[in-house]
Amino acid sequence: MAGFDAYAAAARVALVSLAAVLLGSVAGAVGAAATAGVPGALSYGVQSALASAVIGAVAVAAVHVRGGDWAFFDLDRPSARTVGIGLAAGVAMLGLLWAFSVLTTALNVPSASHGVQERIEANPTIALVMAVVSVLFVAPGEELLARGFVQKTLYSHYSPRLAVVVASAVFAGVHVFAYATAPALAVAASLTQLFCISLVLGAIYLHTENLVAPILAHTVYNAVQFLLVYLSV
């Protein structure tokens, strides 16, 4: 059973993650104000890029405060095997997303509409912009925080596998704000899905010891979804 130090460590990384998301939201708001006269899709892309960049910056700052440096994040030149694992995991995550969709439909669980999805329905071009932003900013920023900082920090307090589980719970938890207006059951289903997706990302980071692998997987997962949404609206 985990002791007090382990619970305290989980609480600390959760607070840092929450702070990162809140600061990212502030950065996004600044981006919105700065691009008020810019076409909607480009403006939203700038907002998302700034938010993700700040999230990644908070992760780097948190590691620096703990006495670490850039090497802490395991951003090494990937081997062909690491690239293959990352890409395959991204495809597997899309399969998991499809399975969740089938299951929730069969169980008649209401769906929780993400804020981004609502914007895309109003302006489909946002999906194309977000596919690019996901590759350049969202996946790297979120993985620096969730795997590079949270998961790796927890290795010192939990077994590696349990650290993956705890980090995944933190990752899913900080996404709750994106579904704030949805019914409770729909939010629970969406967070469970994110938790399972995060388990895959955490597992490949643990296996490869290279943050490039989950970044690639996250990139495939996000970008393909945006492209599919664009084609469907």
JOHUPE-V606351 format. One line per field, one symbol per residue. psi: psi as a letter, one per 40 degrees, with the letter a starting at -180 (. if undefined). A space follows every 10 residues. Layout:
# JOHUPE-V606351
psi->???
This chain:
# JOHUPE-V606351
psi->hiaddddddd dddddddddd dddddddddd ddddfdeiid dddddddddd dddddddddd dddddeeiad ddefgihiid dddddddddd dddddddddd ddddddefhi ihhidddddd ddgddddddd dddddddddd dddddddddd dddedeeiid dddddddddd dddeeddefd eiiddddddd dddddddddd ddddddddfh eddddddddd dddddddddd de.
